[in-house]
Amino acid sequence: MAPPPPFRAEHIGSLKRPRQLIDARNLADKGELSQSELTALEDAEILRIVQLQQKYGFTAITDGEFRRYGFYDGFFDRLEGMVNVQNADPEIFMDYVPDVKAFKIKDFKGGQTYICTSKIRRTQPLYVPSFQALAKMVPPEEVKNLKLTTAAPEWYHLRHSAKYAYSKDVYQNDTEYFADIAKAYQEEIDALYEVGCRNIQIDDPLLAFFCSDLMLQGLREAGTDPDELFDSYIQLINDCIAKRNPDMSIGVHLCRGNFRGGIHFSEGSYDAIAVKLFNELNVDFYYLEFDTPRAGGFEPLQALPKHKQVVLGLISTKVPKLEDKQEVIARIHEAAKHMDDPKLTRIAISPQCGFASHIDGNPVSEEDMENKLKLVSEIATEVFGTTVW
């Protein structure tokens, strides 16, 4: 029986979608393919990708996010009170957010988003149906190891700020708005637990944006204290997971952007946030990007408490080139020195992010992806003696 997550060999959740699945979704959007036909194709491709993960010894299996357009889908877009806005006014997107800034430099003219126009309520299952479908594809005893990836609860708040994220006729302040978001997360986590989910990964690139000096400067210029905002996001996540059952494992993934073509949006080491991130955020483990110098060195891992684990994102999903195994192994041991963990008791390995955070995916082939997953598994086995614990 596998121990609780994380496992020695991990990946971040999204996997390269096959061309036929992307084409099918585009046809469904045009009304040229029925939902049942699209679901049947999704089921077939997810089963294939489940078998691929099993082949290389991955225990925290995901559905590759094959039913989503982007990693953040599946929560806010199904909450009562959140309204889809097409071609939104660029003004409601905050320039200090690194990815927004990058888009505006490229002559961004507004895009699709969600804002709150009435009281937020969870009135239907959100991630539950996709988890149940995935659970049918593995033996019953493996269901508890399946990994469900979720959107960060502050996703639309940072993008739009308190000025635009919610109607002041509905919520007077962030405290009221965050309280209902947290309640919705609590209800969904409870529902997921009831259908067997025990392993949740919160995808939160926004926390890593607080490592960016440019964003911190932009927040101050906008009249927002970055430290207070970061603290409020830590508290929001803690509130979202406050009522989880003791055997529900929850980790958080931080990166600096992973858009089409593997584009990233910010840089900066974890030094600026490490103490609060590791000691005040009540998650069990962290998936951290470390594949390039943009994320800094391993020194911030000194602040990681002894009861928490880290999954080192040392393999890049942004480029086809396969990493040198011995160089990666050397970096694992380097990280362990900063953690005072010579026996490698609190370390796992993964790619730095998903292979397709958005539907189009990164500029790697399915073969490249498979080679990199294989490499993660091989390194875990060579260094730790196993892909689990």
Disulfide bonds with the S-S distance in Angstrom:
none
